[in-house]
Amino acid sequence: MKADKKQKWVAPSARIANLLRERVASLKPGDSLGTEVAIAEECDVSRMTARKAVNALVEEGLVERRAGIGIFVRSSGEVTRRWRFIAGNLMWDPAIKAASGARREAQKIGAELELKDAGGDMRALLAEIAALPDSGATGAIVFSVHAKAFDAVVHAVAEKGFPIVVVDEDLGKKVNVSCVVADNAIGGRLVAERMVSAGHRRLAFIGDLVADTVRGRWSGFSKLAAELTGETPLKYDVKGEDRFGDWGTEVRAAVVRIVKRKVRPTAVFCSCDAIARHAMRAFAEVGMQVPDDVSLVGFDDDPIAEWTTPALTTVRQDFSAMGREAVKALVARIAKPAAPGATVTVPVGFISRESLARLRRKA
């Protein structure tokens, strides 16, 4: 006799999901399947395994989570994809644009995207993210604030098997989540190229190097500037320890240090438009005008950038596209929760305005 074929191995979460599907078939909408803890105990598996099984049924529209109560059978006409978009401050234009792009993309596939705003409160933001696995949501997009505590709570949520995508930070190998970022290194290179093309050779950078996105901008900027001029630009790190604070004092201190140099830079790259606006005011306060005495370039292309005096030259991040890509990444994450996290990079564009001018005197 031929030996029996080996039985195909089935992941514990898939086995439990099949068991739950059989139960759902015998129940009616609104009936309870109990809690994840009870399911894990009954099936003698970890709560994470039970959660993955329940996640599969939630995405299929068979069941729903009710926070603090348990798992319940859905009716066939209900919305099956309930996701959240969480931001530290939805008064910030990049977060608004990303949320808007994400919501439009979610609507295309029949998903419901609930916006959650921490209102500039770090503790509230971290608590909102930490509560995701028991919130009733089936996935989430979170806008990064570039802080160790943020990375830690995202990691903890991902470890529980909850699908999560991070916007504006590449967590790389630190956390197994998918991320969506702008091409920050290319943006930095564009700034260096345009400054040197305008005749500038003595360059400087002011930025919050806590953020990996800003480090990418500095890397692209400094490497190409060094290749083109033979010198690495001066670097002034704005620490930005308060992620929701006003960094005007730190930026002004950097500007004062620049002005006191015997040989001053003629062009300054700021890591974001907010820092560039602070720098523009600070230079005016010490008697230097932009761009007559020093050229200035920002990053982001905030709406106010074209209304500053002079209008701010900057690098545009397409936050709406980042929001749309985040939804696509979340769909992929939910479909293959065990797959490694992926990073999507969105192109940037250089926006020429008045604050970057040709060098008007010899360097």
Disulfide bonds with the S-S distance in Angstrom:
none
